[in-house]
Each structure stands twice: as C-alpha cells, then as structure tokens.
Amino acid sequence: MSAYAQSGQTAFGRATVEPAVNAADGSTVYLLTPSKAPFPSMSNPRAAAPLYLPAYPSNSTINPATLNCQPHNCDHVNVLPFPAPGYPNGGAACVQFGYPANQCALLIGHDHLIGVPHTGDFNVAWSVILVVFTPEGLAAGAANHRTLTLVDIATLVTKGWAYEVSTPITFNCSIVPATVYYKGTPLSF
C-alpha cells in the first residue's frame, strides 16, 4: 500500500492536520497538532517516539503533490537549515527562511514517517529525525523515489545513500481519522 494523500496542512478548529506515513507499511495516516501545544514538547525524552522526515531536494523528479508537505503548503522544514552536498543551495531563499545566504539547502518537500500503535514506536510526543540524501544517493537516483518505510530508510543508510540527522525538535500530535484532515481548510504559506 502506498501513501498518496493530499499534500499539505489543513486547519481544523484550533489545530492543524497533515498527512503522514505509517513507517511499517507505507500507508497514509493523519496527524493533528494543537495550535497552543508547548513547543518544544515538555515530555520526558523517554516518552517520545521518532518521526523520520525524508527531505527531498528541489532537483528531485518526484511529483511534489505526492509528498506530505511542500514549501507552499506546510509551515515547517521548507529548507534544510544547513548546506547539504548535492542539494541546490538556498541563496536568497535562505534569507527568506531566516538563515544567512547560502546556509541552507532547497527542498521540493518532505514526508513524515511515524510508528503507529501495534506496528511501531508510537507516542504523542515526536522527536524529529531528518533523512538527508548523500551525493552518492542523489547520483543513484535515490531521491527520485519516495522513502515510505523504516526498511527503506535502513536500506538507504546501509548503502551510504542517506544519513540521519537528529534535531532538537520534539512536538506533540496525535493520529486522527482522514475525515478530520479532509474537513479542514487547506493552508498555504
């Protein structure tokens, strides 16, 4: 089963909802983030689960509409906050996102891979781990295919085609039914 949800965040009440990927099987799930939740999350680090975020460079051939988030429809991770070899350099776009010129890498978008109950590491607090493609992975075309499972991530890392970057970001969200996402108002940024 493949994750082909609508791309981007929607507003629902005092929260945002966005698509994500069940990291066990690649199916689509939806995450609701309360607007006033503490950020970063105040949870005990042992009570947080990983959220893997494959970051696709802007020169990827993936149809961006298939990704969970794109720079114009999500308010987060619109660029990598550091230069990454093989990713187009941000230049003026870096400044737009608050980084010094040339100190970011441009993205076409990203996905959110999470564990869900009964098949993965699940919690309400999520610690973000970026999955960044290496120059070797980019040359092999790895960024031209969606990374939809933990097995996919492990394969990329084992081959040297991607690496994981732990971030200090932990936030709260919960899984909700698709109807909550589709009843929300699409957002643009």
N, C-alpha and C positions, 0 to 999 in steps of 0.2 A: 504494500500500500504506500502511496507516495503523498507527500504533503503539498497540496496545491490550493492553499487557502487564499482568500482575498488578501492582498498585501496592505499593511499599514494599520495604524491605530484608529480606534473609534472611541468616541466619548459616550459614556453611559452613566447617567446620574453624576455622582462626584468621583468618577473613576475613569480610567482608560482601559481598553481591552485590545489585545493584539494577538495575532496568530503565533503559534509556537509548534515545535515538532517533538513528538514522543520519540526520545532518543533510542528506544528499544526497537521500534518497528517503522519509524518514519511517518507515522500518521499525524494528522493535524489535531492540535488541542488549542485552547484559547486561555489567555492569562489576563486576569483583572487586577489592576494596580490601583489602590485607593489614592485619590489626589492628595490627601493630607497625611499619608503614612510617613513615619520618620524616615529620613534619608540622610545618611545610610541607615539601614536597619539596625535596631538596637538588640538584635537577637544574640544569643550565645553562639559563637562561631561553630560549635559542635552541632547546633540546631539548624545549620544552613546546608542546603544542597547545591551542587554545582549547576550552573546554567552555561552551557557552551555556546559561544557566539561565533560561528564561521563568518569571517569578514572577507567578502568578495571584492577584489579590486575593480576599479571603474573600467578597466580594459577586459574584463571577463565577458564571455559571449553568452552567459546565462541571460534568459529573458528576465529582467528585473521584476516584472509583475508577478513572477512565481515566488519571489523571496518574501519572507515575513515582513521585512522593513526595507524601505528605500529612503534616501536622504530627504525627499519631499513629503513623505507620509508618516515619518516617525521622528520623535524629538530626541533621539539618543543614538550614539555611535554612528554618526553620519560621515566621519572620517576616523582613521586610526590616529590617536594622539601622539604619534611618533612616525618618523620616516621608516618605511619598510622597503627593502630592496625588491625591485620588480613591480611595486605598486606605483602608479603615477603619483608624482609629487604634488602636494596641495597648493603650493604658491599662494595666490590671493585667497583661495578657499580656506587655507589655514587661518588667516587673519579673520575671516568671516566667523569661524568657529572659536576664535579666541586664542589661537596658537600663533607663535611667530611664523612669518613667511617661511615656507619650505620645511616646516617642522611637523608635517602630518602627511598621511597617505590617503588618497581619494578612494572611496568605495562606491560600488554600484548598489550595495545594500548588504544585508546580513540576515541570518536565520537565528532562531533561539531553540537550542536543543535541551530538553529537560527530561528528567526521570518522572514517571507518573506512578501512582500507587500500584503496587503488585508487580511492577516490571522494572523499577529503577529507584534511584536515590531521590526521594521526594520530600519537600518541606515547604513551608510558606515563605521562609527567607531563602533567597537565592544569591549565591556568590558568582559573579560573572568571570568567566574564563574565555579570553579571546582565542580563536583558532586562526592563525595567520599563515598564509601560504609562503613557502620559500621560493627563491628564484628557480630552483630545480623543479619544484612543484608547478610553478607557473609555466615553465618551459614544457613540462609534460602535459599541460592542459588540465591539471587537477582543479583549477579554479573555474573551469568551464562546466563543471558538474556539481550539483548540489550535494552537500555533505549532510546526510539525514539521520545517521545513527552513530552510536558510540563506536561501533565496529568500523565505520567509515573514518572517524577521527583517528582511531588507533592505527588503521592502515596508512593514512596519510603521514602520521608522525613516525611510524616504523620505517617507511620508505624515505624519510627525510624531506617529504613534500610539504609539510606544515609543522608548526610548533605551537605550543600552548603558552599563553601569557596570562598569568593570574593578575587580577586587578583588585584594588581596594574596595570595589563596588559590591555592596550587598543590599538588596532591596526586597520588599515584601510584595507578593502577589499570590493569587490563588487560581486554580483551574476552574473555568466556568463552561457551561454549555455553549455551543455555537450560536444559539439563538440570542444570547446576550451580546455577542460580537455583532451579529447582523442587525440587531435592533438599535445599535449605537449610531452616532453621527460620525461619518468619516472625517478625519482631521488632516490638515495639510500644514506644512511648515516652510 
